Amino acid sequence: MREKEIVALCELALLQLPPERQKRLAQGIEEMVEYFQILTEFQPEDDGVEQQQPSASPLREDIPSQPFSTEALVANAPAERRNFFLVPNVL
């Protein structure tokens, strides 16, 4: 990256870096860009590993049903007031 681009990037990120740190930042960014270029060139079929096929979902189907009544739910609560669960204070 050019020095001008690094200075603009530092301004956008609200960074105040001395020149030697700006050079290190530029080198790091260039290394990342090179690595991403390698990744974009990677072809999965070239590695000898077969692609996995999506498997069937182990989850059950979402079948609509009647909701529980409020009375049935609060009947299982250890404590209840006006159809709300009472729980101990945590803080």
C-alpha positions in Angstrom: 0.0 0.0 0.0 1.1 3.5 -0.7 1.9 5.9 2.2 -1.0 8.1 1.1 -3.5 5.2 1.5 -2.1 4.3 4.9 -2.4 7.9 6.1 -6.0 8.1 4.8 -6.8 4.7 6.5 -5.4 5.9 9.8 -7.4 9.0 9.6 -10.6 7.1 8.9 -9.9 4.7 11.9 -8.9 7.7 14.1 -5.4 6.2 14.6 -2.4 8.3 15.3 0.6 6.1 14.3 4.2 7.1 14.0 5.8 6.5 10.5 7.5 3.2 11.5 4.2 1.8 12.7 2.5 3.0 9.5 5.1 1.0 7.5 4.4 -2.1 9.6 0.7 -1.6 9.1 1.2 -1.3 5.3 3.2 -4.6 5.3 0.6 -6.4 7.3 -2.2 -5.3 5.0 -0.2 -6.3 1.9 0.4 -9.7 3.4 -3.3 -10.1 4.1 -4.2 -9.1 0.6 -1.7 -11.6 -0.8 -3.2 -14.3 1.4 -6.7 -13.5 0.2 -5.6 -13.6 -3.4 -4.3 -17.1 -2.7 -7.6 -18.1 -1.2 -9.6 -16.8 -4.1 -7.5 -18.9 -6.5 -8.0 -22.1 -4.5 -10.2 -24.6 -6.2 -11.7 -27.2 -3.8 -11.8 -29.9 -6.4 -8.1 -29.7 -6.8 -7.3 -30.9 -3.2 -8.5 -34.5 -3.7 -11.1 -34.2 -1.0 -14.7 -34.9 -2.0 -17.3 -32.2 -1.3 -19.8 -33.3 1.4 -23.4 -33.4 0.4 -25.9 -31.7 2.7 -27.5 -34.3 5.0 -31.1 -34.5 6.0 -32.1 -32.3 8.8 -32.1 -34.2 12.1 -34.7 -31.7 13.5 -38.4 -32.6 13.6 -40.9 -30.8 11.3 -42.4 -27.6 12.8 -46.0 -28.6 13.1 -48.3 -25.9 14.5 -50.3 -26.9 17.6 -52.5 -25.3 20.2 -50.6 -23.2 22.7 -50.7 -24.1 26.4 -53.2 -22.1 28.5 -51.8 -19.6 31.0 -53.4 -21.5 33.9 -51.7 -24.8 32.8 -48.3 -23.0 32.7 -48.4 -21.2 36.0 -49.8 -24.4 37.7 -46.2 -25.8 37.4 -44.6 -22.6 38.7 -43.1 -22.8 42.2 -44.6 -19.4 42.9 -47.0 -17.2 40.9 -48.7 -13.9 41.2 -51.4 -12.7 38.8 -50.4 -15.2 36.1 -46.7 -14.4 36.3 -43.8 -16.6 37.5 -42.2 -15.3 40.7 -38.5 -15.8 40.8 -35.9 -14.8 43.5 -34.0 -11.6 43.0 -30.6 -12.2 41.4 -28.8 -9.0 42.2 
